[in-house]
Amino acid sequence: MNGFPSKSNPYLFNGDFVDRGSYSAEVMLILMAWKLHDPACIFLNRGNHESNDLTKMYGFEGEVLHKYCLQTFNLFMKMFNHLPLGVVLNKKVMVVHGGLFSNDGVTLNDIQKIERRRAVPQTGIMCDILWSDPSPLDGKHPSKRGVSIEFGPDISKKFLDSNNLNLLVRSHQNKDEGYEVERGDQVITVFSAPNYCDQMKNKGAYILFKEDMIPDFRKFDAVPHPNVPCMFYAKKSNFMFR
């Protein structure tokens, strides 16, 4: 829809490349092929599912072991541990998979200092950036996921203002229209998997940014895929939606 990746048409993918769907290996291989073809044409943020624990539960490990071998799976895990946790676009827009932080006063400098080349921890800045969600209510609240927090519009405004940013773009949650502008207009959730898990009937979306950094939302519908159902490779005792 938006043309192939190139230096003049770069793409940023915002995590959760794997799990639940039954073609995660193919997704990763094509993303890695583009990255090897031209590192400046594609950028990959880590999501909470690019982790050893979740890939064991939600299908990626089973898929790779079925299609390839344990060595291949371990190489994927090593690569996931090296993925960036976020980017800042044109000094105005921060893009991370999850969201903001349990602690007050976190700065971009603090994020840059994280030792990210490791498994995802259960607490702290690295955990929050991959796991937290926005809330319509001001303040910080316990997350329904049981990990990290939910953060309100006041928390978003304080973080963006103190770091001289205009907007936070994140993913991590299915949205019916493929995206949602959260209360306060400074946080956007974008979700690019249409008909999530072959049953949610949602649209997918992506955001096109030009030099003015005003988000231009583009929506799309699901297309048919080969007849291997969602969660086919997941452990059967873990059919849950986190």
Order of alpha helices (4+ residues) and beta strands (2+ residues): beta-alpha-beta-alpha-alpha-alpha-beta-beta-alpha-alpha-beta-beta-beta-alpha-beta-beta-beta-beta-beta
